[in-house]
Amino acid sequence: MEYFFNEQQQMLRNLARKIAQERVLPVRAELDEKEEFPWAIMKELAEVGMFRIFIPEEYGGVGGGCLDLCLVVEELSRVCSGVAVSYAATALGCSPILAYGTTEQKRRYLPDIADGKRLAAFAITEPEAGSDVGAIQTSAVRQKDGYVLNGLKHFITNGGEAEIYTVIAITDPAERAASAFIVERGTPGFSFGRKERKMGIRCSATRELIFQDCRVPKENLFGAQGSGFIVAVRTWDRSRPGIGAQAVGIAQGALEEAVAYATSRTQFGRPIFSLQAIQHLLADMATELEAARVLVYAVARAIDAGAKRFEEEAAMAKLFASEMAMKVTTNVVQIFGGVGYMRDYPVEKMMRDAKITQIYEGTNQIQRNAIASGVLRRGAKRE
């Protein structure tokens, strides 16, 4: 299908595909087995300018949009979703700086991110505040020269590997108002806790962040004090198509593995691809995959075109694509049969990786809530 990519988007997709095939594929199983952060691949992505995509030109980037980023994430996820999210988490971490940071904050942090010298991360989730983000307990107490942070964040992607963290903390306990801060690795009082052992995306780093009387200068507050939850919600609205792209990439890789296996595996005297049951499975998977891809691209293009409201559509893209990826990878394991359950084949990893896309950056139940709110809002306008 023709997606009418511009020259830069076509180049980015081809380059990401080349890196995924030549550099990621040979080490995919090893990275997953060892749960090892893919630093060598991150450095290669930096060398070819992949971290410049989401940074404006005035700060050393190329000024690409949401669709550009989605294309790279999709191609990396087609081979290894753990590598893809290790890359994409930096875009998530610096997105609030791009949207709400001062000129000075942008000048200070964005050039190093564009060069790939420093990774970023986004930190809001806590042990008692997952879907209920309003329940966060990490506090930031105002003092004369800045703020003092205390609390614990967990399930933070790129935790311990990133150097720049966007942290959401409560600044007004009475009003339950939060604010957003930039906290650099190495700041006194900021340390890292447990590294999680995960079902999937195992080469990505997921760690606890610990703040114990962590002093942050007032210059590291971005956005207005009390706007932290707005920063978080709007950041997710922009990032959710990226999760959709991750899911599309996983499903695409799984479908390709299924076709290759179904045309080479012989049962009952013929390739299993000739069996109508297999053909119908593959047809349904290909159709749902293409529907998800088109939806993700459409939402990304709307964001790039300056759409004022897109939270409902972003939720749809994340919801539909992740549900599709879980269904596709499960069916692909079924097509492989017994060997699909074994680690010798990549499809069991793809199935493990797909699951997280239904959970992080807002569970799919939360996405359905957002979509239903939009449906109700439109219905009320028609009355």
C-alpha positions, -999 to +999 in steps of 0.1 A: +000+000+000+012+035-008+015+056+023+028+088+006+058+093+028+080+123+021+117+118+012+129+121+048+103+096+061+113+071+033+149+075+042+143+071+079+123+040+074+149+024+052+177+033+075+159+019+106+151-013+087+187-017+077+200-012+113+173-036+126+183-063+102+220-059+102+228-049+138+198-058+160+188-092+145+221-109+152+221-100+189+183-101+195+182-134+213+214-127+234+201-093+245+168-109+256+184-138+274+209-117+293+184-088+298+213-065+287+207-029+278+215-024+241+241+004+246+260-006+214+229-002+193+219+030+210+253+044+200+249+033+165+215+049+163+231+081+176+258+079+150+233+079+121+212+107+137+182+088+149+180+108+181+178+140+160+144+130+146+123+144+174+145+174+182+139+208+165+166+221+141+176+250+164+187+225+191+206+202+168+178+180+154+160+177+121+126+187+133+108+155+124+073+148+136+053+121+152+050+100+120+088+101+115+093+087+150+066+061+145+083+048+114+116+042+132+099+026+162+079+003+139+110-009+120+130-015+152+101-033+168+097-056+138+130-072+149+132-064+186+107-044+206+131-041+236+156-022+215+128+000+201+114+010+235+150+018+248+152+042+219+117+056+221+118+062+258+142+091+252+116+107+230+090+103+257+114+117+284+122+148+264+087+154+250+076+175+281+108+196+277+099+203+241+064+212+249+068+231+282+105+238+287+119+273+287+144+284+260+172+280+284+161+245+294+159+235+258+194+249+251+208+231+281+194+196+275+182+191+239+215+193+220+230+164+240+198+144+234+200+151+197+236+139+196+227+108+215+251+116+243+224+115+270+193+094+271+161+106+288+132+090+307+098+099+320+089+092+356+054+093+371+044+057+380+046+046+417+038+014+436+004+028+445-001+050+415-005+032+382-037+039+363-046+062+392-019+087+385-035+112+409-024+090+438+013+097+434+030+104+467+065+117+456+067+152+470+085+184+459+087+209+487+094+245+477+124+261+494+142+294+488+165+282+460+145+253+446+127+222+456+134+191+477+121+158+463+112+127+484+096+096+472+098+065+450+091+059+413+090+025+398+086+008+364+106+036+348+118+027+313+155+037+308+158+040+346+195+039+356+206+043+319+192+077+312+208+109+325+178+132+321+146+125+339+112+142+337+097+137+371+062+144+382+058+152+420+032+167+443+039+204+451+005+211+468-007+182+490-039+200+500-050+205+464-033+174+451-015+195+426+017+182+409+045+199+390+071+187+365+108+188+371+140+179+353+163+158+375+197+148+363+215+115+372+241+123+397+220+148+416+227+143+454+197+124+469+188+108+436+196+071+433+183+039+417+167+009+432+157-025+419+160-034+382+128-053+372+129-087+356+103-087+330+082-110+308+091-092+276+111-063+262+138-077+285+168-058+271+152-025+281+160-012+315+131-008+340+142+005+374+131+022+406+140+059+411+146+069+447+145+105+459+158+112+494+161+149+502+170+154+465+175+191+460+165+204+425+172+241+416+141+262+408+154+265+372+145+228+367+108+233+372+091+234+338+056+245+330+038+264+356+039+251+392+008+229+396+006+219+359+023+185+364-008+163+356-015+183+325+020+178+314+017+141+319-016+136+302-006+157+271+027+139+269+008+105+268-016+118+242+014+125+219+033+093+228+004+067+224+007+065+186+043+054+192+030+025+213+007+017+184+037+018+161+056-006+184+027-030+183+024-028+145+061-036+143+059-066+166+029-079+146+046-074+113+077-093+124+055-121+137+035-123+105+066-125+084+079-154+106+045-172+102+045-169+064+081-182+062+073-211+085+040-220+069+056-223+034+084-245+046+068-267+072+053-298+057+025-319+072+001-344+056+024-343+025+022-306+018+032-272+032+008-261+059+003-229+040-019-249+017-043-256+045-073-233+045-073-230+083-038-215+081-047-193+051-076-178+069-055-171+100-029-154+079-055-134+060-072-121+091-038-112+107-027-093+076-060-074+074-060-064+111-024-055+109-029-032+080-060-016+096-039-008+128-010+006+107-032+029+088-049+041+120-015+048+137-002+067+106-034+087+104-033+098+140+004+106+138-002+127+107-031+146+125-007+154+153+019+167+129-006+188+111-014+206+143-047+190+154-060+207+185-075+177+201-065+141+194-066+123+228-095+101+217-078+091+184-045+085+201-062+062+226-078+044+197-045+039+179-028+025+210-058+003+219-065-012+185-029-018+176-019-034+209-050-057+209-041-066+173-005-074+182-014-097+211-039-115+189-015-118+160+014-131+180-007-156+198-020-169+165+015-170+151+027-192+180-003-214+173+007-217+136+042-228+147+027-253+170+051-269+196+082-252+183+065-219+186+066-224+223+103-229+223+130-202+227+148-215+195+122-195+175+116-158+179+078-159+180+075-167+217+096-135+224+073-115+201+043-128+220+059-118+253+069-084+240+034-077+226+017-080+260+033-049+275+018-027+247-016-034+262-005-022+296+020+006+297+014+043+289-022+037+300-038+002+302-062-006+274-090-002+300-079+034+305-078+039+267-114+026+265-124+051+292-109+080+272-126+068+240-159+065+257-156+100+271-151+113+235-181+093+223-202+108+250-189+143+243-198+141+206-232+126+214-240+154+237-231+180+210-256+165+186-286+167+210 
